Amino acid sequence: MQTQPTNMQPSLPWWSYGHVWLVIAGPLLVVVACFVTAFIAIRHPDPVLAQDYYRRGLNINKTLAEQKALQLAPALETRNHVITPQPDVGGAKP
């Protein structure tokens, strides 16, 4: 004959255990994040690229290179002027 343990506690419902909510919280958080991401994607779609986007980019790069060359021109001239030796006028020494 088997004897039943006398110190058994009554079983609690599943929602009263904290670790169950910890297991459920992960996938539930992912589902909520999925809905938020879908809402943002639908609300703010990506703009459509122009058909000639590559040519426009090349033109922009060319324009920026020209502007940079114009901005550096005085600095290059000054640098070259500074390192140019001054002619000795009349043999006078300072």
CNS distance restraints for C-alpha pairs under 8 A (distance, minus, plus):
assign (resid  12 and name CA) (resid  16 and name CA) 6.75 0.50 0.50
assign (resid  13 and name CA) (resid  17 and name CA) 7.81 0.50 0.50
assign (resid  14 and name CA) (resid  20 and name CA) 7.24 0.50 0.50
assign (resid  15 and name CA) (resid  20 and name CA) 6.95 0.50 0.50
assign (resid  15 and name CA) (resid  21 and name CA) 7.35 0.50 0.50
assign (resid  17 and name CA) (resid  21 and name CA) 7.21 0.50 0.50
assign (resid  18 and name CA) (resid  22 and name CA) 6.46 0.50 0.50
assign (resid  19 and name CA) (resid  23 and name CA) 6.30 0.50 0.50
assign (resid  20 and name CA) (resid  24 and name CA) 6.25 0.50 0.50
assign (resid  21 and name CA) (resid  25 and name CA) 5.79 0.50 0.50
assign (resid  22 and name CA) (resid  26 and name CA) 6.99 0.50 0.50
assign (resid  23 and name CA) (resid  27 and name CA) 7.77 0.50 0.50
assign (resid  24 and name CA) (resid  28 and name CA) 6.18 0.50 0.50
assign (resid  25 and name CA) (resid  29 and name CA) 5.90 0.50 0.50
assign (resid  26 and name CA) (resid  30 and name CA) 6.47 0.50 0.50
assign (resid  27 and name CA) (resid  31 and name CA) 6.30 0.50 0.50
assign (resid  28 and name CA) (resid  32 and name CA) 6.31 0.50 0.50
assign (resid  29 and name CA) (resid  33 and name CA) 6.14 0.50 0.50
assign (resid  30 and name CA) (resid  34 and name CA) 6.11 0.50 0.50
assign (resid  31 and name CA) (resid  35 and name CA) 6.42 0.50 0.50
assign (resid  32 and name CA) (resid  36 and name CA) 6.29 0.50 0.50
assign (resid  33 and name CA) (resid  37 and name CA) 6.07 0.50 0.50
assign (resid  34 and name CA) (resid  38 and name CA) 6.12 0.50 0.50
assign (resid  35 and name CA) (resid  39 and name CA) 6.10 0.50 0.50
assign (resid  36 and name CA) (resid  40 and name CA) 6.26 0.50 0.50
assign (resid  37 and name CA) (resid  41 and name CA) 6.11 0.50 0.50
assign (resid  38 and name CA) (resid  42 and name CA) 6.10 0.50 0.50
assign (resid  39 and name CA) (resid  43 and name CA) 5.96 0.50 0.50
assign (resid  40 and name CA) (resid  44 and name CA) 5.92 0.50 0.50
assign (resid  41 and name CA) (resid  45 and name CA) 5.62 0.50 0.50
assign (resid  49 and name CA) (resid  53 and name CA) 6.66 0.50 0.50
assign (resid  52 and name CA) (resid  56 and name CA) 6.33 0.50 0.50
assign (resid  53 and name CA) (resid  57 and name CA) 6.16 0.50 0.50
assign (resid  54 and name CA) (resid  58 and name CA) 6.34 0.50 0.50
assign (resid  55 and name CA) (resid  59 and name CA) 6.28 0.50 0.50
assign (resid  56 and name CA) (resid  60 and name CA) 6.19 0.50 0.50
assign (resid  57 and name CA) (resid  61 and name CA) 6.19 0.50 0.50
assign (resid  58 and name CA) (resid  62 and name CA) 6.16 0.50 0.50
assign (resid  59 and name CA) (resid  63 and name CA) 6.15 0.50 0.50
assign (resid  60 and name CA) (resid  64 and name CA) 6.16 0.50 0.50
assign (resid  61 and name CA) (resid  65 and name CA) 6.13 0.50 0.50
assign (resid  62 and name CA) (resid  66 and name CA) 6.27 0.50 0.50
assign (resid  63 and name CA) (resid  67 and name CA) 6.25 0.50 0.50
assign (resid  64 and name CA) (resid  68 and name CA) 6.10 0.50 0.50
assign (resid  65 and name CA) (resid  69 and name CA) 6.16 0.50 0.50
assign (resid  66 and name CA) (resid  70 and name CA) 6.29 0.50 0.50
assign (resid  67 and name CA) (resid  71 and name CA) 6.26 0.50 0.50
assign (resid  68 and name CA) (resid  72 and name CA) 6.19 0.50 0.50
assign (resid  69 and name CA) (resid  73 and name CA) 6.09 0.50 0.50
assign (resid  70 and name CA) (resid  74 and name CA) 7.94 0.50 0.50
assign (resid  71 and name CA) (resid  75 and name CA) 7.89 0.50 0.50
assign (resid  72 and name CA) (resid  76 and name CA) 6.19 0.50 0.50
assign (resid  73 and name CA) (resid  77 and name CA) 6.23 0.50 0.50
assign (resid  74 and name CA) (resid  78 and name CA) 6.10 0.50 0.50
assign (resid  75 and name CA) (resid  79 and name CA) 6.08 0.50 0.50
assign (resid  76 and name CA) (resid  80 and name CA) 6.12 0.50 0.50
assign (resid  77 and name CA) (resid  81 and name CA) 6.06 0.50 0.50
assign (resid  78 and name CA) (resid  82 and name CA) 6.12 0.50 0.50
assign (resid  79 and name CA) (resid  83 and name CA) 6.55 0.50 0.50
assign (resid  80 and name CA) (resid  84 and name CA) 6.30 0.50 0.50
assign (resid  88 and name CA) (resid  92 and name CA) 7.25 0.50 0.50
